Amino acid sequence: MQVARNHPRCGVCGTKLVKNGTTSAGRTRWRCKACGASTVRSRVDVTRRAQLDRFVGWLLNPSPQCSLGGTGRSFRASTAWCWNVEVPQPTVTGEVLPTVMLDGTYLQGWCLLIAFSGQHVLGWQWCDRESKPAWTALLERLPAPEMVVVDGGRGVAAA
């Protein structure tokens, strides 16, 4: 088994880089002795995790994007990939539950329909508004429960 080492290679010529001090932010600067190119290594996983944390914080908070530091445009550019994260649906066990709660909530102009057992989310469906086809798409994936608790919306009652 080979141990990972901190020996980056030059993006220009491919030779090993050597440490060349630090930046004003305290990060290690690397320099190529062959071609003179200088770089700072970044960890994409750490960067992406921080971007996702900022995105979720903004999504669940009513404050504007510009209040997060920087401009709203820079925030949108750095977190644009977060809208495309695929979240897998929970696995359907086929168990008939005594009670299922159904509700819809609006996030950034979209409606998220949620089926909840009291302990776990059973499934969800994104849609533009609460409607019969949207609720039907969510409910047809789940076994019929003994009782359903709803907020009285017309779409879920029709489904």
NUNUNU-26846 format. One line per 10 residues: number of its first residue (from 1); their letters; for each residue x, y, z of C-alpha. Coordinates in pm, whole numbers. Layout:
N
NUM) a) X:Y:Z | ...
// end
This chain:
159
1) mqvarnhprc) 0:0:0 | 136:337:-102 | 107:629:138 | -22:958:-5 | 249:1221:-7 | 244:1595:-33 | 448:1615:-354 | 251:1811:-611 | 361:1827:-973 | 386:2128:-1200
11) gvcgtklvkn) 83:2187:-1420 | 308:2331:-1694 | 601:2089:-1724 | 512:1800:-1489 | 818:1810:-1262 | 794:1799:-882 | 725:2127:-705 | 916:2254:-403 | 782:2461:-115 | 833:2833:-167
21) gttsagrtrw) 705:3008:145 | 348:3103:219 | 89:3344:88 | -46:3636:290 | -337:3408:383 | -94:3153:529 | -125:2885:259 | 184:2705:128 | 313:2835:-204 | 473:2581:-441
31) rckacgastv) 728:2659:-714 | 865:2463:-1007 | 1247:2478:-1028 | 1241:2380:-1395 | 1004:2638:-1543 | 951:2882:-1254 | 573:2841:-1236 | 418:2908:-896 | 94:2769:-756 | -108:2715:-441
41) rsrvdvtrra) -273:2377:-395 | -640:2370:-317 | -850:2085:-191 | -1165:2066:-399 | -1344:1850:-141 | -1295:2107:136 | -1394:2394:-94 | -1707:2214:-214 | -1810:2126:141 | -1780:2491:246
51) qldrfvgwll) -1976:2604:-61 | -2252:2352:11 | -2269:2464:376 | -2307:2829:265 | -2571:2729:9 | -2781:2531:258 | -2744:2811:512 | -2873:3062:258 | -3151:2831:136 | -3293:2783:486
61) npspqcslgg) -3243:3146:593 | -3446:3447:474 | -3140:3676:445 | -3027:3796:99 | -2726:3649:-80 | -2521:3968:-52 | -2530:3942:330 | -2317:3625:315 | -1998:3813:233 | -1900:3918:-117
71) tgrsfrasta) -2161:3993:-378 | -2476:3803:-460 | -2330:3733:-804 | -2014:3572:-663 | -2225:3361:-427 | -2445:3239:-714 | -2142:3161:-930 | -1964:2960:-659 | -2274:2766:-554 | -2446:2711:-891
81) wcwnvevpqp) -2346:2343:-886 | -2543:2292:-561 | -2874:2308:-749 | -2770:1996:-944 | -2689:1771:-647 | -2891:1451:-684 | -3050:1344:-358 | -3167:981:-371 | -3525:903:-274 | -3565:700:47
91) tvtgevlptv) -3612:329:-15 | -3971:212:3 | -4000:-79:246 | -4359:-170:159 | -4458:-147:525 | -4813:-18:576 | -4784:266:826 | -5060:369:1066 | -5022:743:991 | -4858:946:714
101) mldgtylqgw) -4842:1326:720 | -4845:1508:387 | -4750:1870:337 | -4603:2105:82 | -4355:2386:141 | -4229:2653:-96 | -3856:2713:-147 | -3726:2972:-392 | -4040:2962:-605 | -4069:2581:-617
111) clliafsgqh) -4296:2357:-415 | -4161:2056:-226 | -4422:1794:-137 | -4321:1575:157 | -4460:1249:298 | -4356:1199:662 | -4424:905:895 | -4361:1090:1222 | -4005:958:1244 | -3879:946:883
121) vlgwqwcdre) -3930:1115:550 | -4092:857:324 | -4059:1050:0 | -4074:1389:-167 | -4169:1543:-497 | -4063:1877:-650 | -4331:2066:-843 | -4433:2418:-936 | -4742:2415:-710 | -4952:2174:-502
131) skpawtalle) -5169:1995:-757 | -5339:1661:-810 | -5075:1529:-1058 | -4790:1631:-825 | -4945:1463:-520 | -5032:1155:-728 | -4668:1126:-841 | -4558:1124:-476 | -4829:895:-340 | -4811:624:-607
141) rlpapemvvv) -4461:532:-485 | -4584:461:-131 | -4810:186:8 | -5148:317:125 | -5136:402:498 | -5417:345:746 | -5464:722:796 | -5337:1038:622 | -5298:1377:793 | -5318:1677:555
151) dggrgvaaa) -5355:2053:582 | -5672:2068:375 | -5527:2173:39 | -5735:2098:-270 | -5455:1918:-458 | -5388:1653:-196 | -5760:1595:-136 | -5813:1529:-508 | -5520:1287:-524
// end
